[in-house]
């Protein structure tokens, strides 16, 4: 399809606001359907930029779930091998992770779910180079957008923006994509033209991340451990401290320590001491063996936030929103990167259908936002049900049941590799949660409730 589109793009110009991960992945899609794609980024980035000021979460551990990795490989063929050559390992989720559940260590057994670990910095740099290498894509860096332009019918016709040191201009577009992240001003822009977005849904996580990169032995060296990830998960209310250690490119570890209302220290004494307080000893062990370390970063803005654009009745034509500009997840569940990739793939399917049928872009945007809303419901429910349980006040029945069921599911999973494998597939978004309620699993889970605790 991409080769055909090279010579037959049905539409003129798309403008993507935001040049971080979600914007880059999304910009790749209209490059197959539009003659020109303009990527507008407020930070002064170029093709060699990785993590940057406008994406402070970029310095912390990021999980690319298996579903997201599969989509990225379809959008950017060869990306996985490029990252592997840079030292980002590829491995089976069950075999390469030392995963401490609240009920004990998960089985170290093959699951068939392949994942890869790398820094957000390296991923974003590779994606930015690939996107900017496209002849259709132009980068406007150090440029701030301040509003939408519309025609007499209310259809969006572009954005008003200003590059640092210049006057504001109106940038015309056939499609505007807001991928500007959690600081998006889209609600204000819509409000200025009489479009009301329902109140944002927020579920507070109250979790602080403190992270650093440090040296890792080369693979094959006797001192390299038999895992690529060591993980202790947060779990309300019994496990308020957690951490994750990821093997990443250039023979490094990325370590993120997490605390619920308990910020992990950033100093060289307090950081390893916090790691030593965890029940998974591997994080403290590897921190203690470091000989080179990079600066420590702290991140506290991890609340779940959902702007319900899908519920806007008079959503303007030729405007869509994706990524954190729509929904922000507590990063502890590793969903954000994958959900943004799923939204990009959804946009690809939507544009392909309209192109194939000869339809114009009018009438597309509202339907796309509704499909994004449906896409978000599953990961939002998973993330917020868990975070709600930190609150001692009574919670919705659904959240309480999910917590009750998961607690018993974990009791089964540490002893049953088949159940653990199902859980892994759900967590990586390559299977729906329904597989965890299959009779073969549910009977085992429910049986734990009947066994008296010693």
RODO-2510 file (C-alpha; in nm, 4 decimals, decimal comma):
residues 454
     n   res          X          Y          Z
     1     x     0,0000     0,0000     0,0000
     2     x     0,2753     0,2439     0,0917
     3     x     0,4401     0,2154    -0,2521
     4     x     0,1118     0,2946    -0,4284
     5     x     0,0560     0,5959    -0,2079
     6     x     0,3951     0,7376    -0,3015
     7     x     0,2528     0,8501    -0,6363
     8     x    -0,1153     0,8891    -0,5486
     9     x    -0,1722     1,0808    -0,2258
    10     x    -0,5319     1,1962    -0,2097
    11     x    -0,4882     1,4917     0,0284
    12     x    -0,2688     1,7987     0,0561
    13     x    -0,1301     1,8893     0,3989
    14     x    -0,1503     1,7444     0,7493
    15     x    -0,0203     1,9305     1,0530
    16     x     0,0825     1,7279     1,3595
    17     x     0,1214     1,9302     1,6806
    18     x     0,3847     1,7709     1,9021
    19     x     0,7097     1,6088     1,7959
    20     x     0,7629     1,3629     2,0793
    21     x     0,6854     0,9912     2,0634
    22     x     0,3110     1,0080     1,9902
    23     x     0,3565     1,2846     1,7356
    24     x     0,6349     1,0989     1,5577
    25     x     0,4461     0,7708     1,5368
    26     x     0,1325     0,9498     1,4218
    27     x     0,3165     1,1648     1,1643
    28     x     0,4431     0,8483     0,9991
    29     x     0,0838     0,7610     0,8993
    30     x    -0,0279     1,0726     0,7057
    31     x     0,3051     1,0681     0,5232
    32     x     0,1493     0,7871     0,3160
    33     x    -0,1686     0,9810     0,2405
    34     x    -0,0797     1,3515     0,2282
    35     x     0,1558     1,5352    -0,0051
    36     x     0,2966     1,7266     0,2914
    37     x     0,3147     1,6641     0,6663
    38     x     0,4285     1,9460     0,8959
    39     x     0,5476     1,8398     1,2407
    40     x     0,5268     2,1286     1,4885
    41     x     0,7324     2,0923     1,8080
    42     x     0,7736     2,3585     2,0762
    43     x     1,1218     2,2391     2,1812
    44     x     1,4313     2,3063     1,9714
    45     x     1,4745     1,9476     1,8481
    46     x     1,6452     1,8050     1,5423
    47     x     1,7010     1,4570     1,3996
    48     x     1,9615     1,3777     1,6661
    49     x     1,7414     1,4733     1,9620
    50     x     1,6169     1,1996     2,1909
    51     x     1,4617     1,2848     2,5284
    52     x     1,3996     1,6592     2,5603
    53     x     1,2633     1,9224     2,7960
    54     x     0,9027     1,9009     2,6822
    55     x     0,8859     1,5302     2,7687
    56     x     1,0280     1,5048     3,1228
    57     x     0,9025     1,1461     3,1557
    58     x     1,1519     1,0533     2,8836
    59     x     1,4304     0,9958     3,1362
    60     x     1,2463     0,7154     3,3161
    61     x     1,1989     0,3465     3,2455
    62     x     0,9574     0,2847     2,9582
    63     x     0,7911    -0,0407     2,8671
    64     x     0,7102    -0,1163     2,5067
    65     x     0,4485    -0,3873     2,5338
    66     x     0,4486    -0,6642     2,2753
    67     x     0,1469    -0,5152     2,0953
    68     x     0,3174    -0,1797     2,0619
    69     x     0,6383    -0,3383     1,9395
    70     x     0,4491    -0,5243     1,6672
    71     x     0,2809    -0,2048     1,5474
    72     x     0,6047    -0,0062     1,5460
    73     x     0,7703    -0,2752     1,3380
    74     x     0,4885    -0,2522     1,0829
    75     x     0,5103     0,1269     1,0684
    76     x     0,8911     0,1372     1,0788
    77     x     1,0228    -0,1890     0,9270
    78     x     1,3631    -0,2829     1,0625
    79     x     1,3365    -0,0710     1,3787
    80     x     1,3644    -0,3718     1,6105
    81     x     1,6857    -0,4914     1,4451
    82     x     1,8335    -0,1412     1,4536
    83     x     1,7687    -0,1160     1,8243
    84     x     1,9041    -0,4671     1,8780
    85     x     2,2260    -0,3708     1,6993
    86     x     2,2557    -0,0775     1,9391
    87     x     2,2367    -0,3233     2,2284
    88     x     1,8628    -0,3239     2,3094
    89     x     1,7887    -0,6898     2,3886
    90     x     1,4957    -0,8873     2,2465
    91     x     1,3691    -1,1731     2,4632
    92     x     1,0734    -1,3797     2,5722
    93     x     0,8779    -1,2039     2,8454
    94     x     0,8572    -1,5127     3,0635
    95     x     1,2197    -1,6128     3,0286
    96     x     1,3908    -1,2741     3,0529
    97     x     1,2137    -1,1148     3,3498
    98     x     1,2685    -1,1706     3,7183
    99     x     0,9170    -1,0595     3,8126
   100     x     0,8170    -1,0356     4,1779
   101     x     0,4411    -1,0415     4,2144
   102     x     0,2772    -0,9571     4,5487
   103     x     0,2401    -1,3330     4,5995
   104     x     0,5919    -1,4409     4,5008
   105     x     0,8155    -1,4837     4,1968
   106     x     0,6488    -1,5433     3,8618
   107     x     0,7474    -1,8592     3,6714
   108     x     1,0538    -1,8265     3,4495
   109     x     0,9027    -2,0090     3,1526
   110     x     0,8581    -1,9366     2,7843
   111     x     0,5387    -1,7443     2,7007
   112     x     0,5847    -1,6795     2,3290
   113     x     0,5554    -1,3047     2,3939
   114     x     0,8595    -1,1229     2,2566
   115     x     0,9545    -0,7820     2,3936
   116     x     1,2478    -0,5429     2,3639
   117     x     1,3880    -0,2994     2,6194
   118     x     1,5494     0,0372     2,5420
   119     x     1,5474     0,3948     2,6671
   120     x     1,2836     0,6419     2,5569
   121     x     1,5784     0,8582     2,4518
   122     x     1,7067     0,6013     2,2015
   123     x     1,3627     0,5104     2,0701
   124     x     1,2598     0,8692     2,0111
   125     x     1,5869     0,9533     1,8361
   126     x     1,5513     0,6586     1,5988
   127     x     1,1882     0,7404     1,5243
   128     x     1,2631     1,1088     1,4687
   129     x     1,5346     1,0259     1,2174
   130     x     1,3057     0,7902     1,0293
   131     x     1,0133     1,0321     1,0193
   132     x     1,2247     1,3314     0,9171
   133     x     1,3896     1,1230     0,6445
   134     x     1,0540     1,1135     0,4680
   135     x     1,0459     1,3711     0,1882
   136     x     0,6849     1,4563     0,2753
   137     x     0,7708     1,5607     0,6336
   138     x     0,8850     1,9069     0,7425
   139     x     0,9839     1,9891     1,1010
   140     x     0,8972     2,3245     1,2561
   141     x     1,1017     2,3167     1,5761
   142     x     1,0945     2,5739     1,8560
   143     x     0,7397     2,6548     1,7449
   144     x     0,4394     2,7085     1,9718
   145     x     0,0808     2,6628     1,8544
   146     x    -0,1737     2,9012     2,0038
   147     x    -0,5044     2,8119     1,8423
   148     x    -0,7091     2,6676     1,5590
   149     x    -0,8280     2,8352     1,2422
   150     x    -1,1721     2,7467     1,1055
   151     x    -1,3886     2,8290     0,8075
   152     x    -1,7465     2,9590     0,8110
   153     x    -1,8870     2,6064     0,8491
   154     x    -1,6785     2,5419     1,1634
   155     x    -1,4392     2,3019     0,9901
   156     x    -1,0792     2,3256     1,1115
   157     x    -0,8531     2,4708     0,8426
   158     x    -0,5210     2,4899     1,0264
   159     x    -0,3414     2,6259     1,3311
   160     x    -0,1960     2,9544     1,4466
   161     x     0,1659     2,9167     1,5501
   162     x     0,4776     3,1172     1,6150
   163     x     0,8353     3,0057     1,5764
   164     x     1,0704     3,1457     1,8373
   165     x     1,1821     3,4939     1,7358
   166     x     0,9221     3,5393     1,4607
   167     x     0,5664     3,6673     1,4177
   168     x     0,2644     3,4384     1,4509
   169     x     0,1345     3,2812     1,1303
   170     x    -0,1679     3,0776     1,0263
   171     x    -0,0561     2,7381     0,9009
   172     x    -0,3175     2,5926     0,6671
   173     x    -0,3951     2,2209     0,6837
   174     x    -0,6398     1,9649     0,5491
   175     x    -0,6045     1,7703     0,8754
   176     x    -0,4799     1,8839     1,2170
   177     x    -0,3589     1,6251     1,4697
   178     x    -0,3057     1,7246     1,8331
   179     x    -0,0302     1,5046     1,9732
   180     x     0,1048     1,7710     2,2077
   181     x     0,0820     1,5571     2,5205
   182     x    -0,0624     1,6125     2,8656
   183     x    -0,0050     1,9892     2,8416
   184     x    -0,2368     2,0126     2,5393
   185     x    -0,4351     2,3368     2,5105
   186     x    -0,6955     2,1841     2,2811
   187     x    -0,9792     2,2139     2,5342
   188     x    -0,9154     2,5880     2,5610
   189     x    -0,8968     2,6261     2,1826
   190     x    -1,2234     2,4416     2,1376
   191     x    -1,3877     2,6411     2,4132
   192     x    -1,2865     2,9638     2,2392
   193     x    -1,4946     2,8612     1,9361
   194     x    -1,7933     2,7362     2,1325
   195     x    -1,7117     2,3641     2,1494
   196     x    -1,7396     2,2241     2,5004
   197     x    -1,5433     1,9180     2,6110
   198     x    -1,6891     1,7307     2,9107
   199     x    -1,4929     1,7465     3,2352
   200     x    -1,1641     1,5606     3,2342
   201     x    -1,1644     1,2370     3,4317
   202     x    -0,8770     1,2112     3,6800
   203     x    -0,7669     0,9257     3,9027
   204     x    -0,4720     1,0221     4,1184
   205     x    -0,1837     0,7796     4,1416
   206     x     0,0328     0,9613     4,4022
   207     x     0,3394     0,7726     4,2805
   208     x     0,6858     0,9257     4,2407
   209     x     0,9549     0,7874     4,0098
   210     x     1,3265     0,8382     4,0631
   211     x     1,5469     0,7008     3,7861
   212     x     1,9034     0,6667     3,6704
   213     x     2,1041     0,4913     3,4003
   214     x     2,4254     0,3122     3,4867
   215     x     2,6670     0,0610     3,3378
   216     x     2,5742    -0,3022     3,2661
   217     x     2,8127    -0,5911     3,1906
   218     x     2,8328    -0,6960     2,8277
   219     x     2,6088    -0,9850     2,7324
   220     x     2,8019    -1,3083     2,7536
   221     x     3,0235    -1,1774     3,0325
   222     x     3,0158    -1,4047     3,3405
   223     x     2,8896    -1,1177     3,5559
   224     x     2,5818    -1,0502     3,3403
   225     x     2,2736    -1,1846     3,5208
   226     x     2,0250    -1,4298     3,3707
   227     x     1,7551    -1,1626     3,3271
   228     x     1,7015    -0,8457     3,1258
   229     x     1,4366    -0,7040     3,3592
   230     x     1,4117    -0,7234     3,7355
   231     x     1,0788    -0,5985     3,8626
   232     x     0,8835    -0,5578     4,1830
   233     x     0,5312    -0,4316     4,1206
   234     x     0,3290    -0,1844     4,3238
   235     x     0,0111    -0,3353     4,4613
   236     x    -0,2373    -0,1584     4,6852
   237     x    -0,2320    -0,1456     4,9737
   238     x     0,0373    -0,3958     5,0742
   239     x     0,3248    -0,3049     4,8398
   240     x     0,3795     0,0745     4,8409
   241     x     0,7398     0,0540     4,7180
   242     x     0,8510    -0,0915     4,3888
   243     x     1,1089    -0,0692     4,1135
   244     x     1,2083    -0,1846     3,7702
   245     x     1,5508    -0,2503     3,6226
   246     x     1,5733    -0,2651     3,2422
   247     x     1,8659    -0,3781     3,0268
   248     x     1,8966    -0,1076     2,7608
   249     x     2,1209    -0,0134     2,4715
   250     x     2,4954     0,0562     2,5003
   251     x     2,5436    -0,1863     2,7904
   252     x     2,3448     0,0097     3,0443
   253     x     2,0723    -0,0448     3,2987
   254     x     1,7807     0,1936     3,3424
   255     x     1,6504     0,1742     3,6983
   256     x     1,3302     0,3436     3,8127
   257     x     1,2368     0,3267     4,1800
   258     x     0,8726     0,3979     4,2692
   259     x     0,7002     0,4965     4,5888
   260     x     0,3360     0,5591     4,6725
   261     x     0,3342     0,8828     4,8759
   262     x     0,6982     0,7954     4,9440
   263     x     0,9342     0,9638     4,6933
   264     x     1,2502     0,7582     4,6362
   265     x     1,5577     0,9704     4,7155
   266     x     1,7740     1,1040     4,4336
   267     x     2,1063     1,1172     4,6214
   268     x     2,3773     0,8533     4,6014
   269     x     2,3116     0,7313     4,9553
   270     x     1,9344     0,7326     4,9705
   271     x     1,8774     0,5858     4,6239
   272     x     2,0506     0,2495     4,6853
   273     x     1,9091     0,2381     5,0373
   274     x     1,5558     0,2623     4,8970
   275     x     1,6377    -0,0183     4,6511
   276     x     1,7622    -0,2320     4,9406
   277     x     1,4191    -0,1981     5,1045
   278     x     1,2559    -0,3855     4,8143
   279     x     1,1851    -0,7568     4,8325
   280     x     1,3353    -0,8151     4,4885
   281     x     1,7088    -0,7986     4,5686
   282     x     1,8310    -0,7687     4,2105
   283     x     1,7778    -0,3945     4,1793
   284     x     1,9940    -0,3138     4,4806
   285     x     2,2540    -0,5688     4,3698
   286     x     2,3003    -0,4111     4,0279
   287     x     2,2935    -0,0564     4,1665
   288     x     2,5664    -0,1603     4,4099
   289     x     2,7831    -0,2905     4,1233
   290     x     2,7685     0,0281     3,9151
   291     x     3,0933     0,2000     3,8257
   292     x     2,9478     0,4704     3,5988
   293     x     2,6160     0,6470     3,6436
   294     x     2,4208     0,9187     3,4652
   295     x     2,2242     1,2002     3,6342
   296     x     1,9259     1,1008     3,8483
   297     x     1,5809     1,2287     3,7501
   298     x     1,2563     1,2484     3,9451
   299     x     0,9041     1,2504     3,8023
   300     x     0,5836     1,3018     3,9988
   301     x     0,3113     1,3929     3,7457
   302     x     0,1740     1,0415     3,6999
   303     x    -0,2010     1,0818     3,7521
   304     x    -0,4397     0,9093     3,5128
   305     x    -0,6227     1,1719     3,3049
   306     x    -0,8795     1,1192     3,0293
   307     x    -1,0131     1,4067     2,8231
   308     x    -1,3401     1,2629     2,6849
   309     x    -1,3149     1,4020     2,3317
   310     x    -1,5204     1,1050     2,2130
   311     x    -1,8222     1,2475     2,3973
   312     x    -1,8185     1,5871     2,2202
   313     x    -2,1310     1,6060     2,0050
   314     x    -2,0153     1,8873     1,7759
   315     x    -1,6542     1,7763     1,7342
   316     x    -1,5027     1,9856     1,4517
   317     x    -1,4236     1,8256     1,1196
   318     x    -1,0597     1,7743     1,0181
   319     x    -0,9281     1,7753     1,3758
   320     x    -0,8194     1,4716     1,5764
   321     x    -0,6315     1,4191     1,9023
   322     x    -0,4085     1,1291     2,0069
   323     x    -0,1691     1,0124     2,2761
   324     x    -0,1426     1,1955     2,6068
   325     x    -0,3394     1,4855     2,4565
   326     x    -0,6385     1,2534     2,5056
   327     x    -0,5478     1,0067     2,7804
   328     x    -0,2585     0,9875     3,0254
   329     x    -0,1940     0,6625     3,2084
   330     x     0,0011     0,6000     3,5249
   331     x     0,3260     0,4802     3,3620
   332     x     0,3667     0,1956     3,6110
   333     x     0,1449    -0,0144     3,3839
   334     x     0,3494     0,0564     3,0703
   335     x     0,0497     0,1277     2,8477
   336     x     0,1173     0,4760     2,7094
   337     x     0,3617     0,3945     2,4287
   338     x     0,1545     0,1026     2,3068
   339     x    -0,1789     0,2866     2,3170
   340     x    -0,0327     0,5727     2,1098
   341     x     0,0890     0,3179     1,8534
   342     x    -0,2576     0,1598     1,8450
   343     x    -0,4122     0,5014     1,7823
   344     x    -0,1698     0,5598     1,4955
   345     x    -0,2604     0,2246     1,3423
   346     x    -0,6296     0,3089     1,3838
   347     x    -0,5677     0,6338     1,1946
   348     x    -0,3887     0,4393     0,9216
   349     x    -0,6869     0,2089     0,8755
   350     x    -0,9283     0,5024     0,8791
   351     x    -0,7379     0,6997     0,6140
   352     x    -0,6859     0,3897     0,4004
   353     x    -1,0592     0,3164     0,3937
   354     x    -1,1476     0,6727     0,2987
   355     x    -0,8794     0,6844     0,0328
   356     x    -0,9873     0,3530    -0,1178
   357     x    -1,3503     0,4625    -0,1344
   358     x    -1,2703     0,8063    -0,2762
   359     x    -1,4169     0,9869     0,0253
   360     x    -1,2937     1,3240     0,1450
   361     x    -1,1848     1,3970     0,5017
   362     x    -1,5111     1,5644     0,6053
   363     x    -1,7065     1,3475     0,8456
   364     x    -1,4041     1,1459     0,9570
   365     x    -1,2776     1,3210     1,2707
   366     x    -1,5720     1,2691     1,5053
   367     x    -1,5952     0,9003     1,4211
   368     x    -1,2229     0,8573     1,4725
   369     x    -1,2411     1,0142     1,8210
   370     x    -1,5255     0,7811     1,9145
   371     x    -1,3174     0,4803     1,8080
   372     x    -1,0264     0,6145     2,0120
   373     x    -1,2616     0,6332     2,3101
   374     x    -1,3517     0,2670     2,2679
   375     x    -0,9857     0,1751     2,2287
   376     x    -0,8970     0,3532     2,5543
   377     x    -1,1637     0,1941     2,7708
   378     x    -0,9747    -0,1296     2,8405
   379     x    -0,6346     0,0147     2,9379
   380     x    -0,8029     0,2958     3,1325
   381     x    -1,0054     0,0474     3,3352
   382     x    -0,6981    -0,1647     3,4098
   383     x    -0,4918     0,1330     3,5216
   384     x    -0,7534     0,3161     3,7264
   385     x    -0,9028     0,0101     3,8968
   386     x    -0,5602    -0,0590     4,0429
   387     x    -0,4916     0,3008     4,1440
   388     x    -0,8330     0,3480     4,3042
   389     x    -0,7461     0,0800     4,5590
   390     x    -0,4858     0,3037     4,7244
   391     x    -0,7747     0,5147     4,8508
   392     x    -0,9090     0,3797     5,1820
   393     x    -1,2588     0,5070     5,1034
   394     x    -1,5098     0,2612     4,9533
   395     x    -1,4505     0,2195     4,5789
   396     x    -1,6775     0,1164     4,2901
   397     x    -1,7807    -0,2468     4,2822
   398     x    -1,5915    -0,3062     3,9580
   399     x    -1,2622    -0,1846     4,1055
   400     x    -1,3105    -0,3898     4,4212
   401     x    -1,3926    -0,7049     4,2261
   402     x    -1,0929    -0,6565     3,9938
   403     x    -0,8620    -0,6172     4,2926
   404     x    -1,0112    -0,9228     4,4645
   405     x    -0,9783    -1,1319     4,1483
   406     x    -0,6235    -1,0160     4,0673
   407     x    -0,5041    -1,0913     4,4178
   408     x    -0,6161    -1,4520     4,3784
   409     x    -0,5023    -1,4707     4,0179
   410     x    -0,1495    -1,3866     4,1325
   411     x    -0,1678    -1,6635     4,3947
   412     x    -0,2389    -1,9086     4,1126
   413     x     0,0061    -1,7576     3,8622
   414     x     0,3176    -1,8031     4,0767
   415     x     0,2527    -2,1792     4,0741
   416     x     0,0958    -2,2235     3,7301
   417     x     0,2998    -2,1246     3,4238
   418     x    -0,0010    -2,1544     3,1931
   419     x    -0,2011    -1,9022     3,3953
   420     x     0,1018    -1,6749     3,4160
   421     x     0,1361    -1,6932     3,0370
   422     x    -0,2239    -1,5818     2,9950
   423     x    -0,1623    -1,2890     3,2275
   424     x     0,1484    -1,1941     3,0295
   425     x    -0,0490    -1,1893     2,7054
   426     x    -0,3135    -0,9622     2,8583
   427     x    -0,0578    -0,7259     3,0115
   428     x     0,1133    -0,6997     2,6711
   429     x    -0,2214    -0,6265     2,5032
   430     x    -0,1978    -0,9203     2,2632
   431     x    -0,4979    -1,0855     2,4316
   432     x    -0,8111    -0,9446     2,5932
   433     x    -0,8790    -0,9723     2,9676
   434     x    -1,1454    -1,2315     2,8791
   435     x    -0,8735    -1,5011     2,8674
   436     x    -0,8242    -1,4524     3,2420
   437     x    -1,1897    -1,5388     3,3015
   438     x    -1,1855    -1,8560     3,0940
   439     x    -1,3374    -2,1389     3,3002
   440     x    -0,9999    -2,3147     3,3162
   441     x    -0,8540    -2,0082     3,4882
   442     x    -1,1563    -1,8862     3,6817
   443     x    -1,2022    -2,2203     3,8584
   444     x    -0,8426    -2,2109     3,9803
   445     x    -0,8790    -1,8510     4,0935
   446     x    -1,2051    -1,9107     4,2728
   447     x    -1,0688    -2,2215     4,4416
   448     x    -0,8111    -2,0084     4,6220
   449     x    -1,0966    -1,8234     4,7914
   450     x    -1,2209    -2,1524     4,9349
   451     x    -0,8874    -2,2608     5,0779
   452     x    -0,8490    -2,1427     5,4384
   453     x    -0,5424    -1,9267     5,4974
   454     x    -0,2941    -2,0754     5,7344
***
